[in-house]
């Protein structure tokens, strides 16, 4: 249970109680060191009263003691079973077993897309074998197709046919009634990452909603689709644009709709994972690996992201729906359940946009220091006590002001790493791209999930080391490869510690972004030199890797296409001799 994340109106605690069992000033200082002539300034501007804090239960079961739900079903998504690795398969098996323990009497089991990584036969076989061996006999299986389930080189029609044949689903989109509750499952209609829901499918959705509402207006209507609706939940920037308004407006007249979507891999811990305006939308996280907002120091796929594995358990009662968030990787609940009152009424929605207007805060005992053993010519590392918030501290806004020019040279945004178990406190962050031999005033301000900024901040002075900046380089063990099975050793030098950084292979005339990489991998660089062996057998698009052409490795900072280095090699025929 992520106890430190939740602070709501309740019993007031003293400053000492708030920091009970947390790091003391002495233990904090042991983790940081000073430099002569630099005032570290472990400071906090402005004092303030402590916000009320709620003691959070380690189990959400208490919400329904003595009451038996009318309907129970888990919802998962983005399992990404892989053909050449069993890592996600093992996580899927753990998910099924743990959900059977947490919900031993399921009426349905829903997977909201991306069952597979590439939609190949072996991936479906692994998925269905694991599922069939552990599914509950009375639980109706409902699977939605995701964009990854199309990525098998087949036509759209054939990819859909494979999905239906392998999963046993009756159609790409369909409507089921279970114990008097309506389930409407939609299907993205091609492999586009953004997703495609046609006018025809949305019109069908409208017809099914009328049927469900006419059956019983007081009951929720459960709707499932892989990509989220843009401008709704946390991560919905990854949602679909085509027919977005038609889709939304089709759901709008039905406040009893609860819409579940996957695709984003964003964690359930963020309070914006649920959204209410005209109806309820909620994200379903992932069973494979974490993805996060862009623009943070840690990157969109931070180190250790593959540990994340989360699920929802939905319980429907006559007067409410409880949606419980499960950390499969931590074998516990995360946060309090979301509670949706029935019959649904927009006027009573509580998970509305900007529902939290109270900013986070640093306590009087909060500390900030430079970690000088991690300093370099163009970077500093800082360590500080995490801020507090009513719901969740999401980010920190950090500025580096040159003390000679009195100008802010760099601004950073960093996650609080709320997605980790436990959440690190203190938090250590690298600040890169600074000038050598320069003194900076570093200021840290906290942001909550809704963008509210702390009124107080932490400040410290730090000085970078003297030295020169070296360019990132890629060195290959040979410049000519003999045949499409020849391997090469690749060495990356002078690169930063990875923040979703990756390396991809392209034909020399291809422009990254316009064309998918023939092969690619994330790098986890911790030292200045990083070496690996490239094996063409791992190519994602082997048909584009042919003898007689020239290819290039390109190294990118971040999860986009910010190229910082490249190296080329010629791919010769097997018959060519050295």
C-alpha positions as CSV (number, residue, x, y, z in Angstrom):
1,X,0.0,0.0,0.0
2,X,1.4,3.4,-0.9
3,X,0.6,5.0,2.4
4,X,2.5,8.2,1.7
5,X,0.4,9.2,-1.3
6,X,-3.0,9.9,0.3
7,X,-3.8,12.9,2.4
8,X,-7.5,13.9,2.8
9,X,-9.6,15.7,5.3
10,X,-9.5,14.0,8.7
11,X,-7.5,13.9,11.9
12,X,-4.9,16.6,12.2
13,X,-1.4,15.4,12.9
14,X,1.5,17.3,14.5
15,X,4.6,18.0,12.6
16,X,6.4,15.3,14.5
17,X,3.7,12.7,13.8
18,X,3.8,13.5,10.1
19,X,7.5,12.8,10.0
20,X,7.4,9.8,12.3
21,X,9.6,7.0,10.9
22,X,10.9,9.3,8.2
23,X,14.5,10.3,7.6
24,X,16.1,12.6,10.2
25,X,18.1,15.6,9.4
26,X,21.3,13.8,10.5
27,X,20.7,10.8,8.3
28,X,19.9,13.1,5.4
29,X,23.1,15.0,5.8
30,X,25.1,11.7,5.8
31,X,23.9,11.2,2.2
32,X,25.2,14.5,0.9
33,X,28.6,16.3,1.0
34,X,29.6,19.9,0.8
35,X,32.4,21.8,-1.0
36,X,34.4,24.6,0.5
37,X,33.2,28.0,-0.5
38,X,29.7,26.8,-1.4
39,X,26.8,27.4,1.0
40,X,24.6,24.3,0.7
41,X,21.6,26.2,2.2
42,X,19.3,23.4,3.4
43,X,16.4,25.8,3.4
44,X,12.7,26.1,3.0
45,X,11.1,29.4,2.4
46,X,8.0,30.3,4.4
47,X,6.4,28.2,7.2
48,X,2.9,26.8,7.0
49,X,0.4,24.7,8.9
50,X,0.3,21.0,8.3
51,X,-2.5,19.8,6.2
52,X,-4.9,17.2,7.7
53,X,-4.0,13.6,7.0
54,X,-6.0,10.5,6.7
55,X,-4.7,7.1,7.8
56,X,-5.3,4.8,4.8
57,X,-6.4,1.2,5.2
58,X,-4.1,-1.4,3.7
59,X,-7.2,-3.1,2.2
60,X,-10.2,-1.6,0.5
61,X,-12.3,-4.6,1.4
62,X,-13.6,-2.6,4.4
63,X,-15.8,-0.6,2.1
64,X,-18.1,-3.5,1.6
65,X,-18.0,-5.4,4.9
66,X,-21.2,-7.3,5.3
67,X,-22.4,-6.5,1.8
68,X,-22.2,-8.9,-1.1
69,X,-21.8,-7.3,-4.5
70,X,-24.3,-8.2,-7.2
71,X,-21.5,-8.4,-9.8
72,X,-17.7,-8.8,-9.7
73,X,-15.2,-8.7,-12.6
74,X,-11.5,-7.9,-13.0
75,X,-10.3,-5.6,-15.9
76,X,-6.8,-5.8,-17.2
77,X,-5.1,-4.6,-20.4
78,X,-1.9,-4.4,-22.3
79,X,-0.6,-7.8,-21.4
80,X,1.8,-7.9,-24.4
81,X,2.6,-11.6,-24.5
82,X,5.9,-11.9,-26.5
83,X,6.9,-14.7,-28.8
84,X,10.6,-14.8,-27.8
85,X,10.4,-14.0,-24.1
86,X,8.3,-15.4,-21.3
87,X,8.6,-12.3,-19.0
88,X,5.2,-10.9,-19.7
89,X,3.7,-14.4,-19.8
90,X,5.0,-15.0,-16.2
91,X,3.5,-11.6,-15.1
92,X,0.2,-12.6,-16.8
93,X,0.1,-15.9,-14.9
94,X,0.8,-14.0,-11.6
95,X,-2.0,-11.6,-12.5
96,X,-4.5,-14.4,-13.1
97,X,-3.6,-16.2,-9.9
98,X,-3.6,-13.1,-7.7
99,X,-7.0,-11.9,-9.1
100,X,-8.5,-15.4,-8.4
101,X,-7.4,-14.9,-4.8
102,X,-8.6,-11.3,-4.5
103,X,-11.9,-12.1,-6.4
104,X,-12.7,-15.8,-6.0
105,X,-16.2,-15.5,-7.5
106,X,-15.9,-13.6,-10.7
107,X,-18.9,-13.1,-13.1
108,X,-16.7,-11.8,-16.0
109,X,-13.1,-11.3,-16.9
110,X,-12.2,-8.4,-19.3
111,X,-9.0,-7.7,-21.2
112,X,-9.0,-4.3,-22.9
113,X,-6.6,-4.9,-25.8
114,X,-3.0,-5.7,-26.6
115,X,-3.2,-9.3,-25.5
116,X,-0.1,-9.8,-27.7
117,X,3.0,-7.8,-28.6
118,X,2.9,-8.6,-32.4
119,X,-0.3,-10.6,-32.9
120,X,1.6,-13.8,-34.0
121,X,0.3,-17.3,-33.4
122,X,2.7,-18.3,-30.7
123,X,1.8,-15.2,-28.7
124,X,-1.9,-16.0,-28.9
125,X,-1.2,-19.6,-28.0
126,X,0.8,-18.5,-24.9
127,X,-2.0,-16.1,-23.8
128,X,-4.9,-18.5,-24.2
129,X,-3.0,-21.5,-22.7
130,X,-2.3,-19.4,-19.5
131,X,-5.8,-18.0,-19.4
132,X,-7.7,-21.2,-20.0
133,X,-5.8,-23.0,-17.3
134,X,-6.7,-20.4,-14.7
135,X,-10.0,-18.8,-15.7
136,X,-13.0,-19.2,-13.5
137,X,-15.7,-21.5,-15.0
138,X,-18.6,-19.1,-14.3
139,X,-16.7,-15.9,-15.5
140,X,-17.6,-14.7,-19.0
141,X,-14.5,-14.0,-21.1
142,X,-14.5,-10.6,-22.9
143,X,-11.5,-9.5,-24.8
144,X,-11.0,-6.3,-27.0
145,X,-8.6,-6.1,-29.8
146,X,-5.7,-3.6,-29.5
147,X,-3.4,-2.0,-32.0
148,X,-0.5,-4.4,-31.2
149,X,-2.7,-7.3,-32.0
150,X,-2.7,-6.1,-35.6
151,X,1.1,-5.9,-35.9
152,X,1.7,-9.2,-37.5
153,X,2.0,-8.3,-41.2
154,X,-1.4,-9.5,-42.0
155,X,-4.2,-7.5,-43.6
156,X,-6.6,-5.8,-41.3
157,X,-9.3,-8.4,-42.1
158,X,-6.9,-11.4,-41.5
159,X,-5.5,-9.9,-38.3
160,X,-9.1,-9.6,-37.0
161,X,-9.9,-13.1,-38.2
162,X,-6.9,-14.4,-36.3
163,X,-7.9,-12.5,-33.1
164,X,-11.4,-14.0,-33.3
165,X,-10.3,-17.5,-34.0
166,X,-7.7,-17.5,-31.3
167,X,-9.7,-15.8,-28.5
168,X,-13.1,-17.2,-29.3
169,X,-14.7,-13.8,-29.3
170,X,-17.9,-13.5,-31.4
171,X,-17.0,-10.3,-33.2
172,X,-14.6,-7.3,-33.0
173,X,-17.3,-5.4,-31.2
174,X,-20.2,-7.0,-29.3
175,X,-22.7,-6.6,-26.5
176,X,-23.3,-9.0,-23.6
177,X,-25.7,-9.0,-20.6
178,X,-24.4,-10.6,-17.4
179,X,-26.6,-10.9,-14.4
180,X,-28.7,-8.0,-15.7
181,X,-25.6,-5.7,-16.3
182,X,-24.7,-4.6,-19.8
183,X,-21.2,-5.0,-21.2
184,X,-20.3,-3.3,-24.5
185,X,-16.9,-4.2,-25.9
186,X,-15.6,-2.1,-28.8
187,X,-12.7,-2.9,-31.1
188,X,-10.1,-0.6,-32.7
189,X,-10.4,-1.3,-36.4
190,X,-6.7,-1.3,-37.5
191,X,-3.2,-1.2,-36.1
192,X,-2.8,2.6,-35.9
193,X,-1.3,3.5,-32.6
194,X,-3.9,6.3,-32.1
195,X,-6.7,3.9,-32.9
196,X,-9.7,3.9,-35.3
197,X,-13.4,3.7,-34.4
198,X,-15.5,4.1,-37.4
199,X,-18.8,6.0,-37.7
200,X,-20.5,2.6,-38.3
201,X,-19.2,1.2,-35.0
202,X,-20.0,4.3,-33.1
203,X,-23.6,4.3,-34.5
204,X,-23.8,0.7,-33.4
205,X,-22.6,1.8,-29.9
206,X,-25.4,4.3,-29.8
207,X,-28.0,1.7,-30.5
208,X,-26.6,-0.6,-27.8
209,X,-26.6,2.2,-25.2
210,X,-30.3,2.8,-25.9
211,X,-31.1,-0.8,-25.4
212,X,-29.1,-1.0,-22.2
213,X,-30.6,2.2,-20.8
214,X,-34.1,1.1,-21.6
215,X,-33.5,-2.2,-19.8
216,X,-32.6,-0.4,-16.5
217,X,-31.6,3.3,-16.3
218,X,-30.4,2.9,-12.7
219,X,-27.7,0.3,-13.5
220,X,-24.3,1.2,-14.8
221,X,-23.4,0.4,-18.4
222,X,-19.9,-0.9,-18.8
223,X,-18.1,0.1,-22.0
224,X,-14.6,-1.2,-23.0
225,X,-12.3,0.1,-25.7
226,X,-8.5,0.0,-26.1
227,X,-7.5,3.6,-26.8
228,X,-8.9,6.2,-24.4
229,X,-11.0,9.2,-25.4
230,X,-8.8,12.3,-25.7
231,X,-9.2,15.0,-23.0
232,X,-10.5,12.6,-20.4
233,X,-8.3,10.5,-18.2
234,X,-4.6,10.7,-17.3
235,X,-2.7,9.6,-20.4
236,X,-5.5,10.4,-22.8
237,X,-3.2,12.4,-25.0
238,X,-2.5,8.9,-26.4
239,X,-6.2,8.6,-27.4
240,X,-7.9,8.8,-30.7
241,X,-8.7,11.9,-32.7
242,X,-10.8,10.6,-35.6
243,X,-14.5,10.6,-34.7
244,X,-13.5,11.5,-31.1
245,X,-16.4,14.0,-30.7
246,X,-18.9,11.6,-32.2
247,X,-17.7,8.9,-29.9
248,X,-17.9,11.2,-26.8
249,X,-21.2,12.7,-27.7
250,X,-22.7,9.2,-28.2
251,X,-21.8,8.4,-24.5
252,X,-22.7,11.9,-23.2
253,X,-26.4,11.3,-22.6
254,X,-25.7,8.3,-20.4
255,X,-24.2,9.3,-17.0
256,X,-24.4,5.7,-16.0
257,X,-21.7,4.7,-18.5
258,X,-18.4,3.6,-17.0
259,X,-15.8,3.5,-19.8
260,X,-12.7,1.4,-19.4
261,X,-9.7,1.9,-21.7
262,X,-6.1,0.6,-21.9
263,X,-3.3,1.5,-24.3
264,X,-1.5,4.2,-22.3
265,X,0.4,2.0,-19.7
266,X,-0.1,4.9,-17.3
267,X,-0.2,3.8,-13.6
268,X,-3.4,3.6,-11.6
269,X,-1.8,5.6,-8.7
270,X,-2.5,9.0,-10.3
271,X,-5.9,10.4,-9.3
272,X,-6.6,11.6,-12.8
273,X,-6.7,8.0,-14.0
274,X,-10.5,8.4,-13.4
275,X,-12.5,11.2,-15.0
276,X,-16.1,12.3,-14.6
277,X,-17.9,15.0,-16.6
278,X,-20.8,13.6,-18.6
279,X,-20.0,9.9,-17.7
280,X,-17.1,8.1,-16.0
281,X,-13.9,7.1,-17.8
282,X,-11.1,5.1,-16.2
283,X,-7.7,3.8,-17.4
284,X,-6.7,0.2,-16.8
285,X,-2.9,0.5,-16.6
286,X,-0.8,-2.4,-17.9
287,X,0.4,-5.9,-17.2
288,X,3.6,-5.4,-19.1
289,X,5.6,-2.2,-18.5
290,X,5.1,1.4,-17.3
291,X,4.8,4.5,-19.6
292,X,4.5,8.0,-18.3
293,X,4.1,11.7,-19.3
294,X,6.7,13.2,-21.6
295,X,9.2,15.9,-20.6
296,X,10.4,14.6,-17.2
297,X,14.0,13.9,-16.2
298,X,13.3,10.2,-15.7
299,X,11.9,9.8,-19.2
300,X,8.6,8.3,-20.4
301,X,9.9,4.8,-19.7
302,X,11.9,5.2,-16.6
303,X,14.5,2.7,-15.2
304,X,12.7,-0.3,-13.8
305,X,9.5,0.4,-15.7
306,X,9.0,-3.3,-16.6
307,X,8.2,-4.1,-13.0
308,X,4.7,-2.5,-13.2
309,X,1.8,-4.8,-13.2
310,X,-1.7,-3.5,-12.2
311,X,-5.3,-4.5,-12.5
312,X,-8.8,-3.4,-11.6
313,X,-11.5,-5.3,-9.7
314,X,-15.0,-3.9,-10.2
315,X,-17.8,-4.6,-7.8
316,X,-21.4,-3.5,-8.5
317,X,-23.9,-3.0,-5.7
318,X,-27.4,-1.8,-5.9
319,X,-26.4,1.7,-4.9
320,X,-22.8,2.1,-6.0
321,X,-19.9,0.7,-8.1
322,X,-16.5,0.2,-6.4
323,X,-13.4,0.1,-8.6
324,X,-10.5,-1.3,-6.7
325,X,-6.9,-0.7,-7.8
326,X,-4.6,-3.6,-7.5
327,X,-0.8,-3.6,-7.5
328,X,-0.1,-7.1,-8.8
329,X,3.6,-6.4,-8.6
330,X,3.3,-5.5,-4.9
331,X,0.5,-8.0,-4.1
332,X,-1.6,-5.2,-2.5
333,X,-4.1,-2.5,-3.1
334,X,-3.0,1.0,-4.1
335,X,-5.1,3.8,-2.9
336,X,-8.7,3.8,-1.8
337,X,-11.3,2.4,-4.3
338,X,-13.1,4.8,-6.6
339,X,-16.8,4.9,-5.6
340,X,-19.5,5.8,-8.1
341,X,-22.9,6.3,-6.7
342,X,-26.0,4.9,-8.3
343,X,-28.2,5.8,-9.9
344,X,-25.6,7.9,-11.7
345,X,-26.2,11.7,-11.6
346,X,-23.8,14.2,-13.2
347,X,-24.5,16.6,-10.3
348,X,-23.1,14.1,-7.9
349,X,-19.9,13.2,-9.8
350,X,-16.9,13.7,-7.5
351,X,-14.0,12.7,-9.8
352,X,-14.4,15.9,-11.9
353,X,-11.7,17.9,-13.6
354,X,-9.6,20.1,-11.3
355,X,-11.3,18.6,-8.2
356,X,-8.2,19.3,-6.2
357,X,-7.2,22.9,-5.8
358,X,-5.0,22.6,-2.7
359,X,-1.3,22.8,-3.6
360,X,1.3,20.5,-2.2
361,X,3.7,21.8,0.4
362,X,7.2,21.2,1.9
363,X,7.2,20.8,5.6
364,X,9.4,22.9,7.8
365,X,11.8,20.0,8.2
366,X,12.3,19.5,4.5
367,X,15.8,19.5,3.2
368,X,17.7,20.0,-0.1
369,X,21.3,19.3,-0.7
370,X,23.9,18.8,-3.5
371,X,25.2,15.3,-3.9
372,X,28.8,16.2,-4.8
373,X,30.1,12.7,-5.4
374,X,27.8,12.7,-8.4
375,X,28.7,16.2,-9.7
376,X,30.4,16.5,-13.2
377,X,31.4,19.3,-15.5
378,X,27.9,19.7,-17.0
379,X,25.7,18.2,-14.3
380,X,24.8,18.3,-10.6
381,X,22.8,15.8,-8.5
382,X,20.3,17.0,-5.9
383,X,18.7,15.2,-3.0
384,X,15.6,16.5,-1.2
385,X,12.8,15.6,1.1
386,X,9.6,14.8,-0.8
387,X,6.7,17.3,-0.4
388,X,3.2,16.4,0.9
389,X,-0.2,16.7,-0.8
390,X,-3.9,15.9,-0.3
391,X,-3.9,13.4,-3.1
392,X,-0.5,12.9,-4.8
393,X,2.7,14.8,-5.5
394,X,3.2,14.2,-9.2
395,X,6.2,16.4,-10.2
396,X,8.9,18.8,-9.2
397,X,9.7,21.9,-11.2
398,X,13.4,22.7,-10.8
399,X,15.3,25.7,-12.0
400,X,19.0,26.3,-12.2
401,X,20.0,30.0,-12.0
402,X,23.5,31.1,-12.9
403,X,24.6,33.2,-9.9
404,X,27.0,35.3,-12.0
405,X,24.4,36.4,-14.6
406,X,21.4,36.0,-12.2
407,X,19.6,34.3,-15.1
408,X,17.8,31.0,-15.1
409,X,19.8,28.8,-17.6
410,X,17.9,25.5,-17.3
411,X,14.5,24.4,-16.2
412,X,13.7,20.7,-15.4
413,X,10.5,18.7,-14.7
414,X,10.9,15.5,-12.7
415,X,8.5,12.9,-11.5
416,X,8.1,12.4,-7.7
417,X,8.5,8.7,-8.7
418,X,5.0,8.1,-7.2
419,X,4.8,4.9,-9.3
420,X,7.5,3.2,-7.2
421,X,7.0,0.9,-4.2
422,X,8.0,2.3,-1.9
423,X,8.1,5.9,-3.1
424,X,11.7,7.1,-2.5
425,X,12.2,9.7,0.2
426,X,14.5,11.5,-0.1
427,X,14.5,11.8,-3.9
428,X,17.8,12.0,-5.8
429,X,17.7,13.6,-9.3
430,X,20.4,14.5,-11.9
431,X,20.4,17.9,-13.4
432,X,22.2,17.9,-16.8
433,X,23.1,20.4,-19.5
434,X,24.8,22.9,-17.2
435,X,27.9,24.9,-17.8
436,X,31.3,23.8,-16.4
437,X,32.8,25.5,-13.4
438,X,29.7,27.5,-12.7
439,X,27.7,28.1,-9.5
440,X,24.0,27.7,-9.7
441,X,21.1,28.4,-7.3
442,X,18.9,25.4,-7.5
443,X,15.2,25.8,-6.6
444,X,12.7,23.0,-6.3
445,X,8.9,23.5,-6.3
446,X,6.3,20.7,-5.9
447,X,3.4,20.1,-8.3
448,X,0.4,17.9,-7.6
449,X,-1.5,15.8,-10.2
450,X,-3.6,18.7,-11.2
451,X,-0.7,21.2,-11.7
452,X,-1.1,23.0,-8.4
453,X,2.3,24.4,-7.4
454,X,3.6,24.6,-3.9
455,X,3.7,28.1,-2.5
456,X,7.0,27.4,-0.8
457,X,10.2,25.9,-2.3
458,X,13.6,24.5,-1.4
459,X,16.8,26.3,-2.5
460,X,20.5,25.3,-2.5
461,X,23.7,26.5,-4.1
462,X,25.9,24.1,-6.1
463,X,28.9,24.3,-8.4
464,X,29.7,22.2,-11.4
465,X,33.2,20.8,-11.9
466,X,35.8,22.2,-14.3
467,X,36.2,20.1,-17.5
468,X,35.3,19.6,-21.1
469,X,32.2,18.2,-22.7
470,X,32.6,15.2,-24.9
471,X,30.2,14.3,-27.8
472,X,28.3,11.1,-27.8
473,X,29.8,8.5,-30.2
474,X,28.9,5.1,-31.6
475,X,31.8,2.8,-32.5
476,X,31.4,-0.4,-34.4
477,X,33.8,-3.4,-34.2
478,X,33.7,-3.5,-38.0
479,X,32.4,-1.4,-40.8
480,X,31.4,-4.2,-43.2
481,X,29.2,-7.1,-42.3
482,X,29.2,-10.3,-44.4
483,X,25.7,-11.4,-44.9
484,X,22.4,-10.9,-43.1
485,X,23.4,-13.1,-40.2
486,X,26.7,-11.4,-39.3
487,X,26.9,-9.7,-35.9
488,X,28.7,-6.6,-34.8
489,X,29.7,-5.2,-31.5
490,X,28.4,-1.7,-30.8
491,X,29.9,0.7,-28.3
492,X,28.3,3.9,-27.2
493,X,30.5,6.4,-25.4
494,X,30.0,9.6,-23.4
495,X,26.2,9.2,-23.3
496,X,24.2,10.4,-20.4
497,X,22.4,8.0,-17.9
498,X,19.4,6.7,-19.9
499,X,16.1,8.5,-19.7
500,X,14.0,6.4,-22.1
501,X,17.1,6.7,-24.5
502,X,17.2,4.1,-27.3
503,X,19.2,3.0,-30.4
504,X,17.6,2.1,-33.7
505,X,18.8,0.6,-37.0
506,X,17.8,2.2,-40.3
507,X,18.7,2.0,-44.0
508,X,21.1,4.9,-44.5
509,X,18.7,7.1,-46.5
510,X,15.7,6.5,-44.2
511,X,14.6,9.3,-41.9
512,X,13.8,8.2,-38.3
513,X,10.2,9.0,-37.5
514,X,9.1,8.7,-41.1
515,X,10.0,5.0,-41.2
516,X,10.0,2.6,-38.3
517,X,13.3,1.2,-37.1
518,X,14.3,-2.1,-38.6
519,X,15.6,-3.0,-35.1
520,X,15.7,-1.0,-31.9
521,X,16.2,-1.3,-28.1
522,X,16.1,0.8,-25.0
523,X,19.5,1.4,-23.4
524,X,20.1,1.4,-19.6
525,X,23.4,3.3,-19.5
526,X,25.0,3.9,-16.1
527,X,28.6,4.2,-17.2
528,X,30.2,6.4,-19.8
529,X,30.8,3.4,-22.1
530,X,28.1,0.9,-23.0
531,X,28.7,-2.1,-25.3
532,X,26.3,-4.7,-26.7
533,X,26.2,-7.1,-29.7
534,X,23.8,-6.5,-32.5
535,X,22.2,-9.7,-33.8
536,X,20.2,-9.4,-37.1
537,X,18.0,-12.3,-36.0
538,X,16.4,-9.8,-33.6
539,X,15.2,-7.5,-36.4
540,X,11.6,-6.5,-36.2
541,X,11.4,-5.9,-40.0
542,X,13.9,-8.5,-41.5
543,X,12.6,-7.9,-45.0
544,X,14.1,-4.4,-45.0
545,X,17.6,-5.8,-44.1
546,X,19.2,-6.9,-47.3
547,X,22.8,-7.4,-48.6
548,X,24.1,-4.7,-50.8
549,X,22.8,-1.8,-48.7
550,X,24.3,0.5,-46.2
551,X,22.7,0.9,-42.7
552,X,23.1,3.2,-39.8
553,X,22.7,2.9,-36.0
554,X,21.2,6.1,-34.6
555,X,21.2,6.9,-30.8
556,X,18.3,9.0,-29.5
557,X,17.9,10.9,-26.2
558,X,14.4,10.4,-24.9
559,X,11.6,8.3,-26.4
560,X,11.3,10.5,-29.5
561,X,13.7,11.2,-32.3
562,X,16.3,13.5,-30.7
563,X,19.3,11.9,-32.4
564,X,22.7,12.6,-30.8
565,X,25.0,10.1,-32.6
566,X,25.1,7.7,-35.5
567,X,27.4,5.1,-37.2
568,X,27.1,3.3,-40.5
569,X,28.1,0.0,-41.9
570,X,27.9,-1.8,-45.2
571,X,26.0,-5.1,-45.5
572,X,27.8,-7.2,-48.0
573,X,26.8,-10.5,-49.6
574,X,27.8,-13.8,-47.9
575,X,30.0,-14.4,-51.0
576,X,32.1,-11.2,-50.5
577,X,35.6,-11.9,-48.9
578,X,37.5,-9.5,-46.8
